[in-house]
Amino acid sequence: MTPEQRQHIDALVERYTKKTAGSKRYTQANRAVLADPRAAAGFRSEWKEMVYPIVNTTSAGSKIYDVDGNEYIDLVNGFGPTAFGHAPSFVVEAVKAQLDRGFAIGPQADLAGKVARLFCEMTGNDRMTFCNTGSEAVMAAMRLARTVTGREKQFDEVLVKGVQRSGAAPRSMPVAPGMPASQVENMIVLEYGTPTSLQWIRDNADDLAAVVVEPVQSRHPHLRPFDFLREIRKITEASGTAFVMDEVVTGFRVHPGGMQAVIGIRADLATYGKVVGGGLPIGVLAGNNKFMDALDGGQWRFGDESFPEVGVTFFAGTFVRHPLVLAAMWAVLNHIKEQGPALQENLAKKTASLAGRLNTLFAGRGVATKIESYSSWFYFHFHNEHPLASLYYYHLRERGIHIQEGFPCFLTTAHSDADFERIYVAFEESLDALQSAGILAKAAVPAAAAAASSVGAAPVGGLARGGHPPGGAPLTESQIEIWLSAQLGDEASCAFNESVTLRLNGSLDAGALHTAMNRIVARHDALRATFSSTGEEMRISGSMSFDYPTTDLSSRPLAQAEAAFADLLDADARTVFDLVQGPCIRSHLVKLAEGAHAFVLTAHHIICDGWSTNVIVDELAAIYGALCRGEAAELPAPLPFSEYARMQASRDKAELAKTEEFWLKEFAVRPPSLDLPTDRPRPTEKSLPSSTKRSRRPARARAARCL
């Protein structure tokens, strides 16, 4: 971080916290009793004082208002359910009328039948049932699919993330701690829309209970593999597998009949939520009779010998069919039916126009990020642009645009032309503000990176050795293991902090040291690596200026300086790396006394190990020494780590299979369990504290070992 950037952040923090002081006070006052993940979302120590949510008091149309009286144009819109603006009059009136009638829980609500009939008429489903949330509807769909097919496995993405390695079968694991691996062992997550995934589904279709897809993903709206979906429909129809479309986001936002109406594909089951509730909590599971009958046994009549013949599973909830929600849903369905498809089509055109203008703005300013859009939402992220790019969202909120990093931006029919223009201007002004501080600036090769060519670096900003452009690369098997371990929490991630301290005695040329480190970072692409938020891709920055703080402790007595330095090292060990935003390496130069410095170099194990540290230290000595002597360091060009990762991913599958077969035979008979000592009780949960023990050997002992 440059001094100008630090000054920029400090000024923004002062303005932002002054404007939203009430939200900040509210968050702090309630933190002790309110366990709210959003109160810590996007935590960054660099601007810790701004990490709190905007606290809302009132809302109407396209606007929300906070406790300080600030007005915001809302782009979050409840993460999708608000499609007609906040508190649309037709919903408010319907809910008020139902309030006057009462809202008994338990007896069948008189609205339930006619809401279900209208819902099925508009979406083309045979039957439907009510849930409390979209997530609940998806879980119910899984239960029905297993019940009807009698199978266990399914392909989906509910609280699960996939792990795919070249030559190996895909497997799944929970997205967060606290979810047993056994809970997801029968779920397989595959890459969406690829021929490889399609072939896997085709090969395993007879064992699958369901294939669950989000037809247009909210965070990848440009990905629209409709032919892929048509082929899945054919495969699942032939195998008797349930084809489930997750329309929680797309349902009623893209068309009165959802994505099934848009692309002309009829799923066995479909899940809905968000928009159809008009702002109230709602989920819907709908589909054909074959699967939906497993909820109540199917059709039977009074006055004859008929009875519920279909085997059922259990699904219920206290608040499903809540009268207030049904009233809102009835109002929303009728509003959408009266307006027709033109309602969604007109809003989609305005959204596409805004996204196009913003993409032109970004491209004209040298920002590589592209805004993706579909229907009435768009999505973008700046993960690869700059480590401080998250400030963009604070600038937007400062300018009256309510937006959340990492979430799609949803537009509504209540957004006026003036709102659309104000959104564009806020995006433009926020970009101006960051670029004035050297953040999100036009791509340029820094002087240190350009100078790196004199010590055998791969070209920066162009093609690396092997013809691969800087950018995405797969993770190696070891990196995947480290990534997954780091997801257990900050403490677990900090256990992978690799640190070395170089004691520098004598006169130090701090400028030469800084230049040497920048040349090393330019030489080795792994040191410029960050990772996608899902851990599926390693992203290499084409250039990176490596700066670090300097601390002067020389005014203190040496013992106190050493004690302060020990505290600094302890704090460094406990400081987590942001593997997504980066960087994954940092340094700190500490002056302990005249002629005595300590240079701390810390990197996350996902990009650096002990051998790597030796390479860095050796190159630092060579380049620093050459700079001090006014010479050029002669170092061989390194193999880019991204190239190594790609080679690992493209290994011959037949050879990998042979290797696996060899080891399976080697361990066909399981070795006996180890008889480990039980000298002390072990905790039920793994702990991560550790310490370092050091010892010194005399030089003659080292010489003897070398002989």
N, C-alpha and C positions, 0 to 999 in steps of 0.2 A: 504494500500500500504506500503510495507516494504521499508526501506532506500535503499536496493539494487535495488528494482524495480524502485524507483524514479530516482536513478542514471542511470539505464538502459535506461529509457525514455529520460532523459536529453541528454545522449550521442547519442541516436538515432535521436532525434530532431536536434541536432547540425549537424550530418552527412547528414541527409535527406534534411534539408533546405539548406545546402551548395551545395549539388548535384543538387537540383531543384530550385535554387534561382530565376531563370527567371520566372518559373511558379508562384512562390509566389508573385513576384513583379507584374506580369501581373494581377493576381487575385485581389490584393489590388488596383491597379491603375484603374481597371474597375468596382469595386464593386458599386460605386455611380451611374453608368448609366446602368449596366448590371444586371438585376434581374435574377440570375441563381441559381436554387435550388441545382445544383451539387456543387456549390462553398461552400456550407455549409453542404453537405451530410456527415453524420457520425460525426457531431460535438461532440467533447469531450474536456472539459476544461483542462483535464490532459495533452493533447498534442495539444492544440489549434493552436500552431505555425505551425503544419503540415497539418492543415485542408484546403486543396485547391486541385483542380484537376491538373493533369499533362496537360500542354498546348502543344498541338501537332503542329508541323510544316509540316513534310512530313511523308509519309508512303509508304511501298512497301513490298509485300509478307507477311511474318509473322511478320514484324517489324514495329514499329512506332518510331518517333524521336521527342524529345521535344525541346523547345526553347533554352535549354542549350546544345543541341547536344547529349543528352543521348539516347542510343538505348534500346528499350524494345521489348521483345517477347510479342505479344498481345494475351491475353486470354479473353479480353472483346469482341473484334471484332464487335463493333457496337451494342452489346447486341443481336447478332444473325445473322444479314444480311450478314456479311463477311464470306463466305464459301470457297472461292478460293484464299484467301489472299487479301491484299490491292492492289487496282489498277491492277487487272489481265489484261494482255495484250489484250485479246480478247474483254473485256469490254471497255478498253481505246480506242482501235482502232475504235470500233463501235460508241462510243460517239463522237470522233473526226470527223469521217465521217459525222455524223448527224449535228454537229456544222457547218461544211462547207456548208451543205445544208440549214441550217436555222432551227429555232424552233418556228414557228408561233403557237400562242395559239388562239383557236377559231374554225378554220376550222378542218374538220376531218383529222387526220394524216393518211398518206398512209400505215404506218406500223401497224395500229391498227387491221385491219382485219386478216392479216396473223399471228400476234402475238396471237390473240384470238384463231384462228384455231389450231395452234400448242399447245397452252396451254391446250385446251380442249382434244386434241388428247392424250397428255401425262398424264393428270389427270383423264380422263374418265368422265368429266362433260359435260352436254349438251351445256350449255351456260356460259358466264362469262362477267363481267364488271370490269372496272378499277376504282381504288380508289387511294387516296394519301397515306394512311397509313393502316396498319393492323387493328388498332382500328376503323378507319372509316369503314372498310369493315365489322367488327363485328356489328357496329351500323346499317349499311345498311341491314345486314341479319335479324336483329330484326324487322326492319321496314317492310321488305318483308313478314316475318312470320306473323306479325299482319294483314297485308293487305290481304293476301291470306286466312288465317284461320278465320279472323273476331274475333279473341280472343285477350285478353290483357296480360294475365299472361305468364311468361316464367321462366325457370330455367337456370340461367347463373351466370357469375362472372365478368361482365363488370362494373368497378368503383363501385362495390357493395360488401359489406361483409355481411355474414349471421350471425344471432343470433339464436342459437338453445338451448332450455332449455328442460330438461326432462319433458315429459308429456304435452308440449305446442307445438303449431304449429310453424313452422319456420317462421322467418320474416327477413327483410333485411333493411340495412341502408347504406347511402353513405360512401365511404372509407375516405373522407376528408371533411373539412369545405368548404362551398361555394356551395355545391350540395344540393338542396332541397330534403327533404325526400320524397316529392310527386313524385319526378323524378324516384324513385326506388321502389315505393310501389307495383308495379305489377311484380317485379322481386323477385324470390326466389332463395337463394343460399343454396345448400345442400352439405353435406360432400360427397366427390367424392368416388365412388366405394363401398359404403356400402349397405347392404341389406335394411336398414331402408330408405335410400334415394330412392332406387329402388321401394320400396313399396309406398312411398309418390308419386312418379311420376306415378305409376300404378293407385293409387287411385284418382289422380287429372288430369289424362291425357286429359280427355274430355274438361277441362277448359284451357289447356295450348296452347299458340300459338307456343312455341318453347322450345326445350331442347338444350342448348348450352354446349358443352363439349370441353375441351382441352384433346385430347386422351392420350398424355403423357405430364404431366405438367413439365415445364422447371425447377421448383424448387423442384419437387418431381419425378425425372425420374425413380426411382425404383418402383413407383406406376403405374402398368400397368393392370388395371382391364378390360381386353378385353372381358371377358364373360359378365361383367356389360354393356358394350357398345352394345354387340349383343342383350342383353335383352331390352335395351332402343330402339334399332332399331325396334324390334318386337312391343313394346308398342306404339311407335309413329306412326308406319305404320298403326296399327289398329285404332288409335284415330284421325288420320289426322293431328297430330302435326308435325311441322317442326323439323327434327333432323339436328342440325347444328354442324359441326366439326370445331373447331378453329385450323387451321393448320398454323397459322402465323409463329410459330417457327418450327414446324415439316415439313411443306410443302417443298419438294425438298431437305431438309437436311437429311432426313431418307431414301428417295427413290424417284425416278423420279415421281411416282404417289402419293407420300405422305403416311400418315398413313392409308388412306383408302385402298391403294394397299397392305400395309404390313399385315393388319389384315383382309382384305376381307370384309369390311363393306362399303356400299354405303350410304352416307348421302344425305339429300335433298339439303342442302346448305353447302358450305365449304368456309372458309376465308383463304387467303394467304397473304404473305408479305415477308419482310426481304430478304431471299436468292435470290428470283427470280428477285429482282431489281438490283443485282450485286453491291450493295453499294449505289444506288440512292433510293430516297423515293418512295415506291410502296405499294399498297394494291390491292387485287383482291377478288371479291366475285363471286363464281361460284356455279353451281348447276343444278338441273333438270328443265325442261321447265315449270312445274307447278308453281314453285316459281319465277324463273327468268323472266318469261313473264310479271310479274307485274311491271317490270321496263319500258317496251316499248309497252305493249299491245299484244305481241306475234307475230306470223307469219302472214304476208299478202304479196300480190304480186302485181306487176304493171300489168295493162292491163286487170283486171277482177273486180268483185264486192267485193273482199275481203277488210277487214279493220281491224285495231287493236281491237280485241274483248275482250281482258282481261282487267279488271279494273286495273288501275295503281296507284302507289304511287309516290311521288316526291323524286328524288335523283339526285344530280348534284354537280359539283365542277369545278372551273375555271381551275385547273391544272391537272385534270384527263386526261389520254391519252397524257401526255406531250411528245413531240417527242424525247427528249433526254432520258427519262426514257424508252420509248418503244424501242429505239435502244439498250439500255443496256439489257433490258428484252429479246429481240430477240437473242442477243448474248449468254446470260445465258442459255436460253432454248435449243438452238442448241448445246451448249457445254455439257449440261447434257444429252441430247439425244444421242450424239455421244459417250460419255463415258459409258453410261448404268449404271445399278445398282451397278456395281463393284466400281464406284467412291465413293459412300457413304459407301459401305461395307468395303472397305480397310481402310478408315479413321476411321470408327467405331471400327475396330479391334485394331488400334493403340491407340485410346482413351480409350478403355476398358483395354488395357494393362497398360497404365499410371495410370488409376484410381485404378487398382488392386495393383500396386506397391506402390502407395501413401497410400492406406488402410493398407497394410502390414507395412509401415513405421509408420503410426499413432498408430496401434495396438502395435507394438513393443516398442513404447515410452510411453505407458500407456494413450494415448489420445483416449477418447471414441468416438469421432466424426467419422462418416463413410462418405466416399465420395460416392455419388450416381451418376450413369452415365447411359446414353442411347445414342445410335448412336454416334454423334461427340460432345457431351457436357457433362460436369459433374458439380455437385453442392455440396457445403458443407458450414456449418457455425459452429461457435464456441460459440454460445450463452450460452450454458450450461457449458462450460469448465472453464472459468475464466473471471472475470470482465475486465481484461486487454487484453483479447485474440485478440481484434481488431488490436492490434499492429502487428499481423502476416502479415496483408496485406501491411503495411508500409515496413516491412522487405522484403517482396517479391518485392515490387516496387524498394526498394533500390538495390536489386540484379538483376534488369533489367527485371522483369516480370510485365507486365501491367495487373492489376487485380482490381476489384471493389468489396468491401464487400457487401454481400446481393444479388449479381447477379451471374447467371450461368457463367461457363467458357466454351467458344466455341473454338473448334479447327478447322483448315482449311486444305485444301489440300496443302497449301503452307508451312505448318509446317514440317520441316525436322526431321530426326531422331536425329540430333544434338540438334534441338530445344526441342524435347521431353526430352532428357537427361538433358538439361540445366534447364528445368522446374522442373524436379525431384530434381536435386541438390539444386536449390533455395528453394524448399519446405523443404528439409532436413536441410539446413543451417539455415533457418529462425526458424525452430523448435528448433535446437540447441541453437540459440541465446535466445529465450524466456525461454526455460527450464533452461538455466544457471542463469536466474534471478528469477526462481521459478514461472514462468508463463507457463501454459500448462504442468506442471510437472506431473509425475506419481502420481496416486491417493494415498493419505496417510491420515490417521486419525491424525489430529494435537493433541498435548498434551492436549490442553484445552478441546477438544471434548472428548478425552479419559477419562479425569478427571471428565467429566460431569456425568458419570455413578454413581458417589458417591452421586449425588443429584437427583437421580430418572429420568435421561434422557432416552429417547428411544434410542436403539442402533444406533450409527452413522455409516453409510457406509454399513449397512446390512439391515435386514428387520425391519421396524417400527412396532409398535403395530398394530395388525390386519393382519399382513402378507404382507403388501404393501411395495415394495421396494422404496427407495428414487427415485424420478423422476417426472413423469407427474401426474397431478390431474386436475379435472375440476374446473372452477371458480364457486363460489357461485353466486347467483342472485345479491347480493349486490356488489360483486367484478366486475361483468360484467358491472353494471351501472357505477361504479367508473372508470373502464378501458375506457369505451366509452366516459365519460366526460373528462378524461385526454387526449384523442386524439384531443381535440379541440385546443391544443397548450400548450406551456410551462407554460404560466400564469395560464391556467385552471388546469394543473397538480399540480402546486405549491399550489393551493388553498386546495389541499388535504394533504399538509405537516402537520403532527401532531408532535408537539414539546413540550417537558417539560424540565424545567431547575431545577436541584437539587442544592441548595446552601449547600455546605459542609464546616462547620466551625470546626476548630480544626486541629489536626495532620491528614494528609491523607497518606494512604498507596496506592500509585498509582499502584503498581504491583498487589496488591490484588483487586483493582477496575477493572483493565484490565482482570484479571483472572475471576472475578465474571461475567463480561459482556460476556466473551467467553462461560462460562458455560450456561448462559441464552440463548444465541444464539444457542448453541448445544441442549438445552432442547426443544426449540420451533421451529418446522420446518417452520412456517410461516415467521420467521425472516431470513430464508435462501432461500426464494422464489424469483424467477424471473418469467417472463411471455413470452410466445411465441410472435413473432412479430405480429401475427394476433389477439392476445388476447383470443385464444381459449383454452390455456392450462397454468396451473400453474406448474412451474418446481422447484422441491425441490433439492437443492444441498445436497449431502450426508455429506459434511463437509465444514466449512467455518471459516477461521481465521478472527476474528473481531478486526481490529485495528483502531485507531483514533488519530487525531493530538492533541498536547498539546501546548497551547499558554500561555506565561508568561507575564502578564501585571503588575506584582507586583512592578516594578521599577518606575511606574508612580504614581502620587498622586491618591488617591482613586477615586475622582470625575472623573478624566480623564480615569482611568481604567474602571469605570462603563460606561462612555460614549463610550469608545472603544468596550466594551462588548455589548452594545446596538447595535452598528453598526454591530458587528459580528452576533448577532441574526437576524438583519434585512437581512443581506446577506444570512444567512442560510435559512430564510423563502423564499427567492427568488431563491434558488438553486434547479433546477429541478432534480428529481430522474429519472434515466434511468431504466424503468421498465423491459426492455428486457435484458440488460447487467447486471443490478444489481450493488451492493446490494440496497435493498429498505429501508435500515436503516443505520443511521450514528450517530456518537457521536463526541463531542469535549470537552476536559477538559481545563478549563481556570483558571489560578491562578491569582486572583485579588489582593491579599495581603498575607502576612505571615499568615497562618492559615485560609485563606479564599479562597475557590475554588468554581467554578460553573461547573457542569457537564451537558452539553446539549445533550439531546437524541431526535433525530428526525427520524420519520419513515413515509412512505407514508400510507395514510389511506386504501389503498388496502390490506395491511397486518396487520394494527394495528389501533385500535380505542381507545377511552378513557378508556374503561374497560381493554383493553390489556395493556395500559400504567400503570394502577394501578397494574396489575399483575407483570409487569416488575420491577416497583419500589419496590414493596413488596419483590420480590425474590432477587433483588439487595441488599436490606438491610439485608436480611437473610443470603445470601451467603457471602457478604463482611464481615459482623460481625463475621460469623463463621470462615472465613479465618484469620481474625485478631486475633481471640482467639485460633487459631490452632485446631478448631473443625470441624466436618462434619455437613453440613447443612442438616436437615431432611425435604425434600420436596417431596410431592407425584408426581408420574410420570404423566406428562401432557397428555391430549388427543391431538395427532397430528392434526393440522388444516387440513392437506391433507386428513386424515381419515374422519373428519367432512364433508369436501367438497364432498367426494365420497358418504357419506351417504345421503347428500342432493340431489345429482344427481340421486341416486337410489331409491328415495322415491316412494311409491306405486302410480302408475298413477291413479288408481281408486279413491284413497283418495284425490289426488290433484284435480281431476275433481269435486269431491263433494265440496271441498273447494271453487273452482272457481264458481261453480253453486250457492253456498250460497251467495257469495258476489255480484254476478250478480243480484240475486233477491233483495238483500238489497238495491242496487242502481238502481233498475229498473226504479224508478222515480228519475230523476236527481235533486239534491238539487239546490235551487236558488243560483245564482252567488253572491259571497261576495261583499258587498259594502265597498270597501277599500278606505282609505283616499288618497286624491291626494294633499298632502301638498307640493309637489315639482315635477317638471317635471322629468320623467324617460327617460333615454337614449334609443335610438332605439336598441342598442346592449348591452347585459349584460356585466357589468364590474365586476372585481374580487377583487379590493383592499379591505382590511379589517383592523381592528385594534383590540386590546385587552384592555379591561377595567378591572382593578383589584381593589379589596377592601379587607380590613382586618376586621375581627371580633374578639373581645376580647375572651380569652379562656373561660370566665364564660358564654358567650353567647352560645358557642359550647356545654359546659357542660349542660346548661339548655335545649338545644335542645335534647341532648341525654336522659335526664331524661323524 
